[in-house]
Amino acid sequence: MSMIVFALFQPNSNLSTLALVILSIAIAIRNWKNQRYAAMIFLLLAVMGFTVFIKIIF
């Protein structure tokens, strides 16, 4: 999780940012049944990563 947070503030490339967004969504889906709070945090990180990805592109 710390790597996801670090990459949101220090993105090296578009591909790594997009990969981290997909990874955080996958973790959120896996944890949704048992740990809803953690899943919501990962979804929030995915939204933040997606906005960084859009800012890099445009």
N, C-alpha and C positions, 0 to 999 in steps of 0.2 A: 504494500500500500504506500509506503514511503517513496518508492520509485515513481508511482503514479503522480503523487503530489509534487515531487521534484521536477518531473518532466512537464508538468503544467506551467511551471514558472520558468523553466529553462529548456524550451523546445529546440531541438537541434535540427529537425527536419519535419516536413509535412507527414512523411510516412510514419515516423515514430510517434507523433502526436495522434494520428489516426489509429495506430495500433493500440495505443494506450486507452483510447476511447472505447474501442471494441473490447479490449480486455476488461475494463471496468464494468461495461454492460454485461459481459458474460459472468463475471463474479456476482453481480447484483442478481441476475436471474437464478444462479445456483443457490444463493443464500436467501432467496425471497421467503421460502416456507419457514425456515427456522429462525432467522435473524433479520427481521424486517428493518430494524433501525440501521444495521450495517448495510443492507441492500439499498436503502434510501441514500446513505452517504455515498456509496459507489455510483448510484445514478446521478447524484449531484456532481460528483467528480467527472462523470462522462459529459454532462452538460457543459461544465467549465472547460473541459478539454476540447469539446466541439467548437465552442466560441473562440478558443485560441486557434484552432485549426482554420476557422473561417477568417480570422484576423490575419493569419499568415498568408492565406491565399489571396485575399483582397487587400 
